[in-house]
Amino acid sequence: MDQAMVECVPNFSEGKDMGVIKQITDVIEAVDNIRLLDVDPGAEMNRTVVTFVGPPAQIKEAAFQAIRKAAELIDMSKHQGSHPRMGATDVCPFVPVSGISIDECVQLSKEVGQRVGEELGIPVYLYEKSAQSPERENLAIIRQGEYEALPEKLKKPEWKPDYGPADFNAKAGATVIGVREFLIAYNINLNTRESKYATDIAFELREKGRSARRGNTKPFYFKGGTILKYKQGSYPCGSCSFEGKTMEETIDHCKKEHDYDLAALLKLNGISPQHPEGKSVKKPGRFDYCKAIGWLVPEFDRAQLSINLTNYKITSMHHVLEATREMAAERGLIVTGSEIVGMVPYPALLETGKFYLRKQGRSVGIPIRDILETAVQSLGVRDVTDFDIDERVLGLPKNTDAPLIAMTVEAFTNEVSRESPAPGGGSIAALAGALGAALSSMVANLTANKRGSEAVDEPLNAAAEEAQDIKQQLVNGVDADTNAFNAYMAARRLPAATDEQKKIKKQAEQDGLKQAVRVPLKTAELSLKAIEVARTVVQFGNPNSITDVGVGAQIAYTGVKGGVYNVLINLKDITDAAFVQEMKETCAALEAKALDALSSVLNQVEDAIR
């Protein structure tokens, strides 16, 4: 089971005085087992986003200490900045990373919130998944009116804090705490210093949309026509020329004709759907789970869209970037690049890389690093700041426990040749299968997405992508085989002086042997898949590279045989007869399928070169 790990991303209302920020991050780093990942200050926003990870207990302590230190050092009565804010620690979200459920994380957030309220006297509101009512799920709604509205807001029963006093804390303001999905803080840069132009596009992107206008709204929506207002007997639609006589009529129209919930949109903008009279008509933005504003960033000397993507699985970076590029061009603007603030999840960057590869008519069946670098280049995230994939991508697959595959070819070959029993045939079998899959991927990519290849692009692109997945699993298997063997050897070294120790040792050896069997079995299964991919590639691939497919299939067959050999050699010492029989039958079936697939590939290769 994974070690429980939580990410915390507090936003502090100080972005100019790095001495203050350093004191806050110092108390975070002073907590054991906490790793500070990123500190991102913004002078114009006068706000700093800090990212750190750690086990639950330590995360709770570090978050509390940071909130306490911020309350000591930051005076909200003197704060000015372009970003919406209501407290010294404006928002403190927790994000489950691994080994912890959403519910467990929610409980964690409540414990922090209660402590902040009781010990520091700061009003605390719970939001997102920690919210106690639907009305408090959305941060934007909680923060409406910002710090300046707190004195009156706290007097209202409906805005009683979840924790802490319902009294105005002039120095610290109020803090919002909760659990959310991973939020990608993403900024898009424009070739202009006019912040209104960035805001114009941001309002088109964001979920809460904007005030609707009628008249000449092209190319800049904010310059055209007049803002529509709701009034008694006249309830215009913000998306077309329809005008309802009642609010209910307009709500029904928006759902039927435009497929959006107008009542929910109005609530998101702080407007009562029952009594909207006198308020501006709203039209939705393009993307759900997207919050965006525009501003000028003096240190970059350009305007920027500041975007929070609260569910990247639905709306991710490439979605908003492509829409922004389209709208920027309509306005005579150019997107010069973008910026990822803090960390980005590995799956999000991977999908963005695949999106642009497909957009370019290229295969996504290439090494993961190449896909990620495509994403980085396509997004232009090195436009105004540096971006290091190893440092900024959360959950990036790393071979930290894989010393063998990190070696040079010469060093690995030398290591195999030494007198130690590992790495041995199992690791070599995994490497053989990986090389076989790699060759199929190579030929598929050499053939597909070229002029005249349209008829074979679909099967070859799919083959390349599958081959890359097989290759990566087998590369990991190079070290996994050695580690499994080492586990068995460790069991053999256990003491056996007493009957109880002998019993424990025997069971550990049996468990170690079964593990040593399962790993090479996986190698054989994956290597068979590599040969099956080669059957597709030999059929549709470039005839000039057909021998490469043959070499790949042949060496992948070595992966099958090597995996099977390592299964069978370890069965003789396993006392579980049913397990032994099952493994023998499985290996026989694997060999038969592999030989059939290999013969099919080699026959086509040899027919072609005779």
PyMOL commands that set and color helices and strands:
alter all, ss='L'
color gray80, all
select helices_A, chain A and resi 18-29+56-73+76-78+102-120+134-136+139-142+146-153+157-159+195-205+221-223+247-258+262-268+317-330+346-359+368-379+389-392+409-417+425-447+454-492+499-540+543-571+577-609
alter helices_A, ss='H'
color red, helices_A
select strands_A, chain A and resi 5-8+11-12+35-42+47-54+89-98+124-128+175-179+184-190+210-211+213-214+226-227+235-236+243-244+282-283+290-297+302-309+335-341+344-345+393-394
alter strands_A, ss='S'
color yellow, strands_A
deselect
rebuild
show_as cartoon
